[in-house]
């Protein structure tokens, strides 16, 4: 059966991971959450005292990259792969607002990006993969068969992220979550190495007013069209 590479880029909290998981499950493809990989490195930096609100020891983090192993293990109960850092499941730990507040700074480091991009390209070399992140269609898989760029208003994304954190039991304020979303937008779009930009051949999906089902149906139709093009 013909398989393709699907690259999903976009701003934070646009539901990239949600629709990527849906697609991968429906198509029987491998799903790779590249954002989780950067979050894992960020979590490592926090746990080892390399980053906080006042300081960021970039040199030490780069030096210690050789000690950082990020991989995914499929959880049959949950139906998706969870993130492991040096053999330890950190799926829940990397989803906190604290990690979110630092991840864009960590992701801007060239050496970090180089290490993770190499791993991502290896994961998708045989196609049959759905990968989401910030630079999948521009850097990781510039020749992906289907490129999507997800967007929504900052307020909509802030509310989604806030609801997600509250449902997990985190004590956060909407204003703080919204500011985090806006700060990440700026950092992701203005970093020197692989900034967040829409690939020229990417299809933009503004899901501000779309239900999950509407979004999935629209994107699945795009997948079917991409598959027909290479048959």
Secondary structure, 3 states (H helix, E strand, C coil): CCCCEEEEEECCCCCHHHHHHHHHHHHCCEEEEHHHHHHHHHHHHHHCCCECCCCECHHHHHHHHHHCCEEEEEECCCCEEEEEECCEECCCHHHCHHHHHHHHHHHCCHHHHHHHHHHHHHHCCCCCEEEEECCHHHHHCCCCCEEEEEECCHHHHHHHHHHHHHHCCCCCCHHHHHHHHHHHHHHHHHCCCCCCCCCCCCEEEECCCCCHHHHHHHHHHHHHHHHHHHC
